[in-house]
Amino acid sequence: MIIAPSLLASDHSRFGKEVERAERSGGDWLHLDIMDGHFVPNISFGPEVVRAVRPLTKMFFDVHLMCSRPHILIEPFCRAGADEIIVHVELGDQVASLVWKIKSLGKKVGLAVNPPTAIAEVQPYLDQIDLLLVMTVIPGFGGQEFIHETLPKIQQAEAWRRERKLPYRISVDGGVNFQTAAECARAGADTFVAGTSLFRGRNMRAAVKKMRQIVNAHDPALADLKV
């Protein structure tokens, strides 16, 4: 089970300190949302921010490219320190070559699916990826409300993983707080990207600990072990 604080929700005037705070607070991964103003209606940050904060932490860098032309960004972000690159299934014919490109650079591969997109679109790639990211809000802005209609997608992703005995992680991103993290864990998610509920809290360490406890309590696999 992975808790991944999302840097998008941090104080952008002090990225370095916020990255260090995420690690001190017990976060497992650091999630970095890269937005280009085209694929989504917002702009975040580029490879130089990743390069600047990479020496400050040993956390796994989970880089999510919400971009129309990710092929021009993959190498710069890999050189800057990304450990995993996530691209979107909505890119259609580009997906196969993007997956190949990321793998050729020795990085882990993630595939994201937006709320309006059918989960069936990811099926051809499940045996090629390390992580499936189910977006639980419409991407582009932090602080949105969780879309509960995405829960069946998580359940389906878990069913395919179990049936096909595949190792990909199931991640959720968007509106993830203590309550919705529990719902996602019950549905089969094992990786939880959380921005506002972690970075904006008064005590981030306590928030990470509480989310971890809640998720563990609702993980069906762990529940089976207890029996």
FENKAFEN-V579870 format. One record per residue. N is the residue number from 1. OMEGA is omega in whole degrees, 0 to 359 (NA if undefined). Layout:
n = <N;N>
omega = <OMEGA;OMEGA>
This chain:
n = <1;2;3;4;5;6;7;8;9;10;11;12;13;14;15;16;17;18;19;20;21;22;23;24;25;26;27;28;29;30;31;32;33;34;35;36;37;38;39;40;41;42;43;44;45;46;47;48;49;50;51;52;53;54;55;56;57;58;59;60;61;62;63;64;65;66;67;68;69;70;71;72;73;74;75;76;77;78;79;80;81;82;83;84;85;86;87;88;89;90;91;92;93;94;95;96;97;98;99;100;101;102;103;104;105;106;107;108;109;110;111;112;113;114;115;116;117;118;119;120;121;122;123;124;125;126;127;128;129;130;131;132;133;134;135;136;137;138;139;140;141;142;143;144;145;146;147;148;149;150;151;152;153;154;155;156;157;158;159;160;161;162;163;164;165;166;167;168;169;170;171;172;173;174;175;176;177;178;179;180;181;182;183;184;185;186;187;188;189;190;191;192;193;194;195;196;197;198;199;200;201;202;203;204;205;206;207;208;209;210;211;212;213;214;215;216;217;218;219;220;221;222;223;224;225;226;227>
omega = <186;170;185;175;182;185;180;182;183;174;186;178;182;182;183;180;181;176;179;178;179;180;179;183;176;176;181;179;169;180;183;181;181;185;189;181;179;178;173;185;178;177;180;183;186;184;184;175;178;180;183;184;182;181;187;186;174;180;175;181;183;189;186;182;173;191;180;183;183;182;179;184;186;182;178;180;176;179;182;176;177;174;178;176;178;174;186;177;179;178;170;185;180;193;184;181;178;177;180;182;181;179;182;179;176;181;175;186;173;177;182;177;182;182;182;186;179;180;179;181;183;187;183;188;189;180;182;188;177;184;171;181;176;178;182;167;171;188;176;182;175;174;181;177;178;178;186;179;177;183;177;176;178;179;180;179;178;179;178;180;181;182;185;179;180;187;186;175;176;183;175;184;176;179;182;176;184;182;184;175;178;179;180;178;177;181;177;179;178;181;192;177;183;180;184;185;179;185;185;179;181;182;185;180;179;180;178;180;181;179;179;180;181;181;179;181;184;179;182;181;180;178;178;181;181;179;NA>
